[in-house]
Amino acid sequence: MAEHIAPGGFSCPVPQPPGDRVLLSHGGGGRHMQHLLKEVFFKHFDHPLLAERGDSAVFPSMTDGSLAMTTDSYVIKPLFFPGGDIGSLAVHGTVNDLAVCGARPRYLSAGFIIEEGFPMADLVRIVDSMRHAADEVGAAIVTGDTKVVDRGSGDGLFVNVTGIGEVVVDPAPAPSHIRPGDRVLLSGDLGRHGIAVMAVREGLSFDTELCSDSGPIWPTVEAMLREGIRPHCMRDLTRGGLGAALAELAETTGLDIELDEAGLPVCEAVEGACEVLGLDPMFIANEGRFVAFVAPDQVADALAVMAEAHGDAAVIGEVHEGAGRVRIVQATGLARMLLVPTGTQLPRIC
Amino acid sequence: MAEHIAPGGFSCPVPQPPGDRVLLSHGGGGRHMQHLLKEVFFKHFDHPLLAERGDSAVFPSMTDGSLAMTTDSYVIKPLFFPGGDIGSLAVHGTVNDLAVCGARPRYLSAGFIIEEGFPMADLVRIVDSMRHAADEVGAAIVTGDTKVVDRGSGDGLFVNVTGIGEVVVDPAPAPSHIRPGDRVLLSGDLGRHGIAVMAVREGLSFDTELCSDSGPIWPTVEAMLREGIRPHCMRDLTRGGLGAALAELAETTGLDIELDEAGLPVCEAVEGACEVLGLDPMFIANEGRFVAFVAPDQVADALAVMAEAHGDAAVIGEVHEGAGRVRIVQATGLARMLLVPTGTQLPRIC
């Protein structure tokens, strides 16, 4: 559609499509930004609170109990990978942080930092993917923000998703509720997300395509709660993987966690890739897996619910009195202490 | 402090300071990240909910009325400017979006995207500045996230702040409540933030130092509400300035807004800079100014409260039946339509 630009960058209010590429002007607060908001964000997120155009989304308080709030920024590279994209990942990652606190995901915000020149079609695809991921757990994207940085000052697209959830179990699961004797349950196999992303980035190929495990854990958590299972603590296994999550929980609680190495579910493709690349599946990021600390008398029921969602769910360890360490019992029967890496094996996987 | 690194990047758990520069490993989910969290974020934000190390912050629901939620990412360049930095700006910007919806700012999240090599001292200064800005309005930073991107993939530091507030007035001020006859009140002079940032970036100097107006508007809004003033709508004037805000409100409501150009408060330094640079103060970003749409019988009281916070507060216009346009009555008595720029006059000012 033609645009009539007068001197000084001012133009007549003729409606225009947002164009093929994101421009600096799309982040400027002027008419281009209004178009981007309407044609991309409002259209695909399609929520009445967005349509109201307030500075904040205003909605009735959803509970007289507790709320949960969490935030994550996503800088994954590449933006599209087998099994998802930065949009679905951003929603899954944030709603999973709510779910492990026993909170039903309700309201999400979406913040975009876009590098000038980013393809509009990719942005639309990502926004659409966020909407679907939110729908899947009954959450709504109700407020957002777009910034555009000049070429070379970003890396395509960074996304922040912050979420609010309604805590549906009292007390909310938390590290402080872990007790000696608790069993550690893992909801599925390890390492798919990190290896799937790494494979695209490095051009590796497998006999069968390896997909990220990126997905929402709330349906599984909700089913557990509905069955009367009351996990003492849950944690989703993202950056740093299972190893970093357990090490942090052991340190926080001062309890020891004993892991059965042979019992850790890892698929063939991930195992093969880890051997070739010299990586440990224990520290590879997942985006749809969590551990639950469960009292012994609830283990069978909890495992049954988890296994329904993912066949590889397993009891992988037990909590003991101790000194805040993770002990790994190897297949040989020998035990070693888990040592957490200083940094990461794979950067920018979330 | 010495670090003992074994082959494969694993090392003994010796406590270390985060170092002079942010490294990729500080975002990796391993021990370096734990150090950064403890020594920088937990230490300076210093809130019990952060200390709990949950995946989400869990807190009691603060109201049985309405909640407000808003998000903004901040990509300002440079990170430090007269009157503030990206940290204080991020908190002010987000809590101001809550305030204009009649919401007392309560809980904030902080998401950091840091470019590898970023000076740790600058990060600490910014985090400290966020804490002070949050304290000033009685809000708490209760959850956060840190990502580190490789050198060249970011631009120093981007910050996202998402906020939840408790709506303390019913109904919440909103564009749909604006009525013909409402007066438009402006809380202080225009353009300081944009020009102060531009001046640093371009090396301009003024006779007297020009400081950004970045600051919290909640104290003024709260005082207005306490005095029984019920603004129909409020809006803070950020990207796109007064002009973009009023144009959007006129379009959303379908009403006309008539502005008295001679009544717009602009300080000498801003006026001078705008003349030299060919900019219009009407479209320059502010970060501590808002407009309130007030019924005629509340104008005097509202103006008195606003003027107590800032001497330059003024009644600048009036709402009429119309066609969703902004009309500017010039000093000469002639009127013109406000034309909103397609993009921005000054990029990356927030």
Interface residues (C-beta under 8 A of the other chain):
Chain A: E3 I5 A6 G8 G9 F10 S11 C12 P13 L23 L24 S25 H26 G27 G28 G29 G30 R31 H32 M33 Q34 E52 R53 G54 D55 S56 A57 V58 F59 P60 S61 M62 T63 D64 G65 S66 L67 A68 M69 T70 T71 D72 S73 Y74 V75 K77 N96 D97 L98 V100 C101 A103 Y107 S109 A110 G111 F112 I113 V142 T143 G144 D145 K147 V148 V149 D150 G152 S153 G154 D155 F158 N160 T162 G163 I164 G165 V167 A172 A174 P175 S176 R235 D236 T238 R239 G240 G241 A244 E248 T252 G278 F283 A285 L339 V340 P341 T342 G343 T344 Q345 P347 R348 C350
Chain B: E3 I5 A6 G8 G9 F10 S11 C12 P13 L23 L24 S25 H26 G27 G28 G29 G30 R31 H32 M33 Q34 E52 R53 G54 D55 S56 A57 V58 F59 P60 S61 M62 T63 D64 G65 S66 L67 A68 M69 T70 T71 D72 S73 Y74 V75 K77 N96 D97 L98 V100 C101 A103 Y107 S109 A110 G111 F112 I113 V142 T143 G144 D145 K147 V148 V149 D150 G152 S153 G154 D155 F158 N160 T162 G163 I164 G165 V167 A172 A174 P175 S176 R235 D236 T238 R239 G240 G241 A244 E248 T252 G278 F283 A285 L339 V340 P341 T342 G343 T344 Q345 P347 R348 C350
